[in-house]
């Protein structure tokens, strides 16, 4: 009986300690939440890491047209004033797939503006290229934008991308001019205005 009473006493003390810890935690959580800032501010060239422009990635072909098997952003540059729109996406990301047709339409619109227009590049972080090609087979259009494959996610992680889709507006030196988090309406006035700036 004595050992049972001792066990109950130990259990009661442990329970009281746990409840006290939880109550103290609940008391401080609102203060911690108030101190944390959830304000989105577009990165500037001073605060954001530079995009590795010479980093070569495998090119994924949407058609059977012969193309270079790997490509770096620096190789795509037409001038030192070139601007890129780099979209990180994956086939397992529903919002990425939802915005994919809109991105393709933006690419086709940009292509009509001439060789110095921003270059749209979609970089997949899928583990294998088979998933990307499988997606192409389900689309009602053939993608014409440049699609690169970064299975290790190296370029995305260098920029601090953790959620997909994320998109960067980048200059020829790899400096980030603007960042969009999440899916966008790529033909909206606000997005087009940011690109024109």
N, C-alpha and C positions, 0 to 999 in steps of 0.2 A: 504494500500500500504506500509505503514511504517513497519508493522509487517512482511509483506512478504519480504521486503528488509532486515529486521533484521534476518529472518530465513535463507535467502540466505547467509548472511554474516557469521552466525554461522556455516552453512554447509560448507562454503568455508574454514573457519579456521580449522574445524575438518578434512576436506579432506587434507589440507596442512600439518597438524600435523601427520596424518597417513602416508602420502607419505614421510615426513621427517624421521619418525621412521623406515620405510622400507628401505630407502636409507642408513641410518646409520647402520642398521643391515646388509645389503648387503656389506657394506664397511668392517665390521669386520669379517664376516663369513670366508673368505679365510684364514685370520690369525689364527682363531680358528681351522680350519681344518688342517693347517700346524702343529700346536702345538700338536694335538692329534696323538698318535702313534697307528698305526694299525698293529704292528708287532706281529706275533704269536710266542710265546715262550713256549715250553713244560713246564708244571708245574714241580717243584721239590718237594721232600718230605717236604721241609721247607716252600714252598709258597702255596701249595694246601691243602685244608682241607682233613682230613683223612676220608676214607670210613668207615661208621659204620658197622663193620664186624658181630656184634651180632644182627643186626636188622633183624627180621624175616619177610619174605614176602610170600604171597600165591604162591604156585607152580601151574602152568598151565600145564596140561597134554595134549600132542599131541596125545596120544594113550589111550587105556583103561587099560594099564598096571598099577597095583596099585603102587602108589608112596606116599611118605610123603606129607601131604597137605600143610605144610609150611616149609620154609628152610631159614637158614641164611648162609652167605658166610663162617662164621667160621665153621659151621657144614660140609661144603664141603671140608675143608682143610685136606690134607693127611700128611702134614708136616709143619714145621715152615719156609720152603723155598717155599711154594706154591705161585704161581703167578696166578692172575686172569685177564681175559679180560672181562670187564663189558660193555655191550652195552645197552644204553638207547634208546628205540624206541617206536613207536606207530603205530597202524593200519591206522590212518588218515594221516600218514606222507609218501608220495610217495617215497622219497629217502630211507626211512627205509625199505620199502617193496622191493625196487629194490635191495638193498644189502643183503636182508635176505637169499637168496639161497647161496650167496658167503660166508656168515657167517657160514651157516650150513656146507658147504664144508670144511671150515677152522676147524670147530669143529671136523669133522670126521678125518681130517688129524692129528690134535693134539691127538685124542684118540689113534692113532696107536703108539704114542711115549711113552706110559707107564703112570703109576699113578702120576708121578711127572711133567708131562707136564702141561702147563698152562690150567686152566679151563675156558671155555667160558660160560658166563652167559648173557642171554638176558633179560633185565628187561623192561617190558611194562608199560607205564604210561597211558594206556587207562582207561577210567572211569569204564568200566565193562569187565568181562572176556568173555562175549558172543561174543564181537567183535573179540577177539583173536581166539577163537575156530572157528568162522565163517571164518576167514582168513585161518586157517589150512585146512579147507575143500576145499579151492580154489587152494592150492599148489599142485604141481606135485610130492612132496616128503613129507615124514613125518618127522617133525623136531625131532632130537635126542638130541639137545643141551638142557641145563637146561634153562627153561623159567619161570621167576618169574613175579609177578604182583604187581605193586606199584601204585594203583589207585589214591592215594593222591599226588603222585610225591615227597614224603618226602625224599627218598634217593637221587633222582636226584637234588632236590633243595639244599640239604646239600652240594653237590659238586659244586653247582653253575651252573648246566646244565639248559640252557634256550632254546636251539635249539636242534632239533633231526634230525638225530641220533648224539649222542656223545658217545665216547667209551674211556674207561680208562684201562690202564695197571696198576695193583695194586699188591702189595706184601701181604704177609700173615698178616701183621700188619695194613693193610689198607692204606699204604702210596702210593700215586699216583706216578708212575714211568714215565708215558707218557700219553698224552691225544690226541685223534684224534677228530677233529670237522668235522662233515659232513660225507657222505658216503665214503667208502674206497674200493679199490681193495684189499681184505684181503689176497690174495695170491701173492701180488707184492713183489719184492725184498726189497723195502724200509720198508714195514710193517713187513714182516717176519724178517728182520734184526733188527728192533726195539724190536720185541718180543724175539729174541734170545739173545740180549744184557742183 
